[in-house]
Amino acid sequence: MTAFLIQVSGHPIEENAAPAYIEGAKGPRFCDEPLRRGEYFNASPFWKEEGFGRYEAWKTISAGDEGLLYCTSSVDEHGACLSHLLTVDEINRHDHEGARLRFSAVQELVPKVSYSDVQAEVEAGRLSEEMKYCGQEGFNITLIPGSDVERILDLASLEEQDNRSLESHPDNSLREIAEDHFGDS
């Protein structure tokens, strides 16, 4: 099994992304891709860039692999922490469209593992150097050792998933828009 780390922000996609990314992403925020849509997207040609091991991750990840989701401080619901364990269901790599991961499971970590706890674990040698990428501007995806996932699961447990599908359905989308605008009823 290959393990990976993804970072997302809470910024609106339309305000902070290249036109090619806006076209392929479903948002409306970067963090909504994995948290609400059960997927993660990098537009072309950005998914092939080498920085932070991005391209190597996209070439290597396959169905069944697990990864950690780091939400930056701009994500209101889960700011500056490792918040979820992701399990890959499908990966699509297209030169023109970009690369997309679809997840079969998005499981919340309880408690969250804060930025400061991640950094302390790296300094103590219990997490890899790649985990220092958490919170760094420009970072979005990289490979990590499986031992990093195991260590995070030692620090947190997985919240029981509800039975809702990760696939986006029109009725769900309308309900989410209403809840975002009017609040939960």
C-alpha positions in Angstrom: 0.0 0.0 0.0 1.1 3.5 -0.8 0.4 6.3 1.6 0.0 10.0 0.8 -0.6 13.4 2.3 -3.0 16.0 0.8 -3.3 19.6 1.9 -6.4 21.7 1.2 -7.4 25.3 2.1 -10.7 26.8 2.8 -10.3 29.5 0.1 -12.9 29.7 -2.7 -11.6 28.0 -5.8 -12.8 30.8 -8.1 -10.8 33.4 -6.2 -7.6 31.5 -5.9 -7.1 29.2 -8.8 -6.0 29.1 -12.4 -8.8 28.9 -15.0 -7.9 25.3 -15.9 -8.4 24.4 -12.2 -11.7 26.2 -11.9 -13.0 24.4 -14.9 -12.4 20.9 -13.5 -13.0 21.5 -9.8 -16.4 21.3 -8.1 -15.7 23.2 -4.8 -16.9 25.8 -4.1 -13.9 25.8 -1.7 -10.7 23.7 -2.1 -11.5 21.7 1.0 -15.0 20.9 -0.3 -13.4 18.6 -3.0 -12.5 15.8 -0.5 -14.8 16.8 2.4 -18.1 17.1 0.5 -17.4 15.6 -2.9 -15.2 12.7 -1.9 -12.5 13.5 -4.5 -9.3 15.5 -5.0 -8.4 17.3 -8.3 -5.2 18.8 -9.8 -5.6 20.6 -13.1 -3.3 20.0 -16.1 -0.4 20.9 -16.3 -0.1 21.4 -12.5 -0.5 17.8 -11.5 2.8 17.0 -13.4 4.9 19.6 -11.5 7.7 18.2 -9.4 7.6 20.4 -6.3 7.0 18.6 -3.0 7.0 15.2 -4.8 3.6 16.0 -6.5 4.1 14.3 -9.8 5.6 11.2 -8.1 2.5 11.0 -5.9 0.2 11.2 -8.9 2.2 8.6 -10.8 2.2 6.2 -7.8 -1.1 6.3 -6.0 -3.6 3.6 -6.9 -7.0 2.2 -5.7 -6.9 1.0 -2.1 -4.2 3.4 -1.0 -4.7 5.5 2.1 -3.8 9.1 2.8 -4.1 11.8 5.4 -5.9 15.1 4.8 -4.4 18.3 6.2 -6.6 21.3 6.3 -4.9 24.7 6.5 -6.0 27.3 9.0 -8.4 28.8 6.5 -10.7 25.7 6.7 -13.3 26.9 9.3 -14.4 23.3 10.2 -11.0 21.7 10.6 -8.3 24.5 10.7 -4.6 23.7 10.8 -4.8 20.0 11.5 -4.8 16.5 10.1 -8.5 15.9 9.9 -9.4 12.8 7.8 -8.1 9.5 6.6 -8.8 9.0 2.8 -9.1 5.7 1.0 -8.7 5.8 -2.8 -11.4 4.2 -4.9 -10.3 5.4 -8.3 -7.6 7.5 -9.9 -7.8 9.3 -13.3 -4.8 10.9 -15.0 -5.5 12.9 -18.2 -2.9 15.1 -19.9 -5.5 17.6 -21.0 -8.0 17.6 -18.1 -5.8 16.9 -15.1 -5.7 14.2 -12.4 -8.5 13.2 -10.0 -8.6 10.9 -7.0 -12.0 9.5 -6.0 -12.3 8.2 -2.5 -14.3 5.2 -1.3 -14.0 6.5 2.3 -13.4 9.8 4.0 -13.1 9.1 7.7 -12.8 11.9 10.3 -10.0 11.7 12.8 -11.0 12.2 16.4 -9.3 14.1 17.9 -7.8 16.1 15.1 -4.0 16.2 15.0 -2.9 19.8 15.2 -0.2 21.5 13.2 1.9 21.9 16.4 1.5 18.2 17.2 2.5 17.2 13.7 5.6 19.3 13.9 6.5 17.9 17.4 6.1 14.3 16.1 8.4 15.1 13.2 11.0 16.7 15.5 10.8 13.6 17.8 11.4 11.3 14.8 7.9 9.7 15.0 6.7 11.1 11.7 8.7 11.5 8.4 10.2 14.8 7.1 7.5 14.9 4.5 5.0 15.7 7.2 6.7 19.1 7.6 5.0 20.0 4.4 1.8 20.5 6.4 0.9 24.2 6.3 3.5 25.1 3.7 2.2 27.4 0.9 2.4 25.7 -2.5 2.2 22.2 -1.1 -0.8 20.0 -2.0 0.1 16.3 -2.4 3.0 14.0 -1.7 3.8 10.4 -0.8 4.5 9.6 2.8 5.7 6.3 4.5 2.8 4.1 5.7 4.3 4.4 9.2 3.0 8.1 9.2 -0.6 6.9 8.7 -0.1 4.3 11.4 1.4 6.9 13.9 -1.5 9.3 13.3 -4.0 6.5 13.9 -2.2 5.8 17.2 -2.9 9.5 18.1 -6.5 9.6 16.9 -9.3 7.2 16.1 -11.7 7.2 13.2 -15.2 8.5 13.7 -17.9 6.1 12.6 -18.9 7.0 9.0 -22.5 7.7 8.3 -24.0 5.7 5.4 -24.4 8.6 3.0 -22.7 8.2 -0.4 -19.7 10.3 -1.3 -21.1 10.8 -4.8 -22.6 14.1 -5.4 -26.3 14.1 -6.1 -28.4 17.1 -7.1 -30.7 16.8 -4.1 -27.7 16.7 -1.8 -26.1 19.7 -3.5 -29.2 21.8 -3.1 -29.6 20.7 0.5 -25.9 21.7 1.2 -26.4 25.1 -0.4 -29.5 25.7 1.7 -27.7 24.6 4.8 -24.7 26.8 4.0 -26.9 29.8 3.4 -29.7 29.3 6.0 -28.0 27.0 8.5 -29.1 23.6 9.6 -32.9 23.3 10.3 
